[in-house]
Amino acid sequence: MSTPYDIPEVPEVLEVPEVLDRREGPYGEVALRRHGGLLQIIANGCFLMDTSDGRSERRLVDAALAALDARVTDPRVLIGGLGVGFSLAHAAGQPRWGRITVVEREAAIIEWHRAGPLSELSARALADPRTEIVETDLVAYVHETSDTFDALCLDIDNGPDWTVTEDNEGLYSPAGLAACARVLNPHGVLAVWSAKPSPEFEGTLRNAGFRQVRTEEIPVARGVPDVVHIGVRPG
């Protein structure tokens, strides 16, 4: 019997990518491309993600929900990064979540979801009354917001060791993790997606005071597995 995380067959894509939109923002260039039947987001020439799968993004949300204290009712989740919308759509499809807040710093990505090609993936989730989209930088948000959450799902980089911009590097440092802990309620869960395991980041999580630190692997079609790093803020 198949599971939501079984490895799908990867179609051969031979077409030349078509750039649907390209914009200069405060953090550099961001582009939306169509490559065969896939939509791709490219930031400063670096491939971020596409619509080929979504298992990793769904696993990120599922891992956070599974690690929550079962006694928490209507847990509030903060998703760092809208991307192609898989994480948001999956969270909105789970009735246990209460408020779903997504922080996205690129206005272009938000617009591609609200009125562009990515809306086919996220329209229902965006219409969900639990959903809130905040256009700002996540690094600044976790330092400045007065809101608190029961789970924080981070997917703004290719991992702690491969950030999209230099400014994001501080988020995975002891000071950045302290800011993440600041927005989490007691026993709140931090889940961080990465394109490869990072034992060093696991150690940083523990040193920052997170408990029950572990890494869940997500099989991929080729190469090193994706992972979700998980830690729980003490009560």
Buried (B, 14 or more C-beta within 10 A) or exposed (E): EEEEBEEEEEEEEEEEBEEBEEBEEEBBEBBBBBBBEBBBBBBEEBEBBBBBBBBBBBBBBBBBBEBBBEEBEEBBBBBBBBBBBBBBBBBBEEEEBBBBBBBBBBEBBBBBBEEBBBBEBBEBBBEBEBBBBBBEBBBEBBBEBEEBBBBBBBBBBBBBBEBBBEEBBBBBEEEBBEBBBEBBBEBBBBBBBBBBBBEEBBEBBEEBEBEBBBBBEBEBEEEEBBBBBBBBBEE
